[in-house]
Amino acid sequence: MADETTPITPSLRSGANESGVNNAGSAASQIPTPIQLPPSFFSSTLKLENGNYVLSKGQILAAIVVGGYEDFIYGTTKPPSMFLDSMSQIMNPEYRVWQRTDKSVMSFLFSSLTSEPLSQVVCCTSSYEVWESLRQRFESNSTTRVINLRIQMQQAKKEGKTMQEYLNMVKMFADQLAAIGEAVRYKDYLWYLLEGLPAEYDPIVTAIYSRPDEPTIEEVHNLLLNFDIRLEKRQVVESILPQPPYTCPAPAYPLTPSTISANTAYT
């Protein structure tokens, strides 16, 4: 049996007597403290919603793995028995540690969701159920979901958005399709992206289509962002430059006394 200086695992401080069964008093006094999650574990800045599942999943999963709690969301850590034995109904200290740790992970998952997805998982009883429910919902590759995402991507337009917002929106649809096993081909992605731009972007669109090589998506994004900056600068300059004075157009026929009389006769 470990002495007082022996490191104790976070799951259980042994309090068993020689027969291996604790009495009620010793079990109550030796309930271990559950694992304490650091405050940074709850510092998720991006909340999961319908449009950012891939990005939010990466952030949430990274925090859970860093904390060492991925076994809880994957279901590989099974709960121990609730009671030490079925006769005495004494609560198992190991179970309390597991339960409190699992609820801590659940709390983190809940805090990482917006209200709409949260309403779908609030009745789950474990972090594994929460994670699995989210995965099934957002990674379902039903035909209807695939078609809807492709239609939304094809109909995406820059109108009313900054260039960065537009690029993020198109990439979001591509990421969601990739997450359900329906990755968008390079040429399709390029076509969706460029065809959603208004007419003033035709010069850069033509230049990209005319390139003999195939620029990466990141290169295309940078080209569009740089062109957008130049376009905005030109529009600002044109808005502050003085407009040329209005000049009356020359008459289509020479002005003579006779033509003046003829034209003013009807006024």
N, C-alpha and C positions, 0 to 999 in steps of 0.2 A: 504494500500500500504506500502511495506517495506521501512524503512528509510535507511540512508546511512550506519548504523552499522549493519543492518540485514544481516545475511549470505545469499549469493546469489548462487543459483544453477548454475552448469556449463553450463546448457543448455540455460538459458535466463535471461538477466537482464531486468526487466519490464520497458518498456518505453511508455506504453499506456497512452493516455490521458483519460479524463472522459468518452468519448464515446467508449473507447476500441480500437480505431484505431489511429495509429501513423501517423504523417505527414512525408514527405520525409526527412526533416531536422533532426527531432528528431531520426528517425530510423537510419539514417546514422551515427549520433554521438554516438549512444548507442549500436552499434554492439558489442556483447560480445567477449572476447578473447576465442579461442577454447582451449579445454583441452590440457595441455602440457604433453607429454609423457616423462618420465625420460630417461636419456641417457642409463641406464642399460636395458631399454626395447628393445633396438636395439643391444644388445651385444650377439646375437645368434652366438655360435661358431661352431655349426654343421649345415651345409646346407643340405636341403632335396634333395635327388636324388632317382633314381629308386631303389637302394638297401637298403636304410635305412629309409624307410617311418615310420615304427613304432617308432623307436628311435627319429627321428626328430619331429614327430608329438607330442610326449610327451613333448619335450623341448619347442616347439613353443606354445603349448596349455598352459603349465605352466606359461610362460611369459605373455600370454594374460590374463589369469585368475588373476594372481597377479596384473596386471594393472587395472583389472575391466572392460575389454572390450569384454568379451565373448559374450555378447548380440549382438554385431556387427557381429561376424562371424557366429552366429547361426541364425541370421535374426529376432531375437525377438525385436530388437530395430528398429522400422520403422521410416523412415525419415519424419519429419514434412512437412507441406506445404511449397513450395518454396517461395510463395509470401504471404504477409499479407492479401491481398484481390485481387480478379481477375481483379478489375477495375483499381486500381492504379499501379499495377505491382511493388510494393515496395518489395524488398527482405526481407524475414522473417529472423531475426537474429537467431532464433532457428535452421533454416535450415542450415545456414552457420556454426554454431557450430557443428551440426551433420555431415555435409559434411567434414569439416576439420578433425574432429576426425576419421571418417571412412577412410579418405585418409591416415591418420597417421598409422592406423592399416594395411591398404593395403601396405604401404611402408615397414612396418616391415615384412609382409608376403613375399613380393618380395625379401627383403634382406636375407631371410632365404632359398631361393631356388637356386639351381644351374641353369645353362643356359637352360638345356633341359626342365625341368618342368616349368621354368619361361616362356618359349616361348609358352606354352600351356594356360597360364592364363593372359598374359600381356594385353589382350584386355578386361578383365573383368572391370566392372565399380564400383564395391563395394567389400568390404572385404568379405561379405557373398558369393558373386559369386566366388571369388578366393578360399575360403575355401571349398565350396561345389564342385567346379570343381576338386580340389585336392582329396577330399574324394571319389568322384565317380570314379576317375581314378585309385587310388591306392587301393580302397576297393572293386572294382568290383569283384564279385565271378563267373565270366564267366567260363564255363567248360574248355575252351582253356587255360586260365590263371592258373587255378588250375593244369591242367595236366603239363603245362610247368614248374611250380614251383616244382612240385614233381619230374619231370625228372631231373631238375637241382640239386635238393637236393640229389637224388639217385646217380648222376654222380659226385658229389663233391669229389675231391681228395686233399690230403695234398701236393702233389708234388710241389716243388718250393715255399712253404709257410712256415712261422713259425707256431708252434703249435697254438699260440694265434690267428693268422690270419685264420687258418683253422677252429678253433672252432667258431670264429665270423661269418665266411661264412655260416657254417651249421645252426647256430642259426638264421642268417638273413633270410634264406629260411623258417625256421619254423615260425618265427615271421610274415613274409608276409602271409603265409598260415593261421595263426591264425587270422590275421587282416581281412580276408575275410570269416571267419567262417569255415575254414577247418583245425582245429587244428591237428597237427601230434601226433599220439599215442606214448606213452613212448617207447615201444619196437621197433617201426618203427624208431623213432629218434635215438635210441641206435644203431640199425643196420646200418642206413645210416652213422652215425658218425664213427663207428669202421671199417666198411668195406672200408672206404676211406683212411685208413692208410697203408703205405708201410710195407713190410715184417719185417723190424727190430722192429716193434711195436707188433709183434705177441705175445711175452711173456705177455705184459700188457693186450692185447686184450683177450687172453686166461684166464688170471686171472679174468678179469671183467665178462666174460661170465660164469665162473665157480663159482662165488659167489652164496651162497644159498639165499641171500637176494637180493633186488633190490635197488642198490645205486641210489641216486638222480642224476639228470643230473649235478648238481653243483659238486657232489662228483666225478663223472666220469671225468669232466673237470679237476679237481684238480689232479686226478690220472694220467691223460695223461700229464699234464703240468710237474708234478714232474718226471715222467718217461723220458720225453723229456729232462729235465735238466741233468739227470744222463747219458742219452745217449750222449748228447753233450760233457759232461765232459770226458767220456770214449774215444770218438773220438779224443778229443784234446790231451789226454795223449798218445794215440797210435800214433798220428802224430809226437810227439816230442821224443818218446823213440827210442834209437838206434836199428836198425834192426840187427838180428843175422847174422854173416858172412856166406857166401855161402860155402857149403861143397859139394864136388863132390860125387854123389851117388856111392855106392859100385858096382863093376861089377857083372853081373849075373853069371859069370863063373870064376874060378880061372885063374889068369894070369901066364902062363908058357911060356917058350921060343917057344914052339910049337904053343900055341894058339895065341901068338903075331904074329908069322910069318904067321899063317893062316889068321888072321884078317887083316894084313897089306898087304896081297898079292893083294887085290882088290883096294887098294888106289892108 
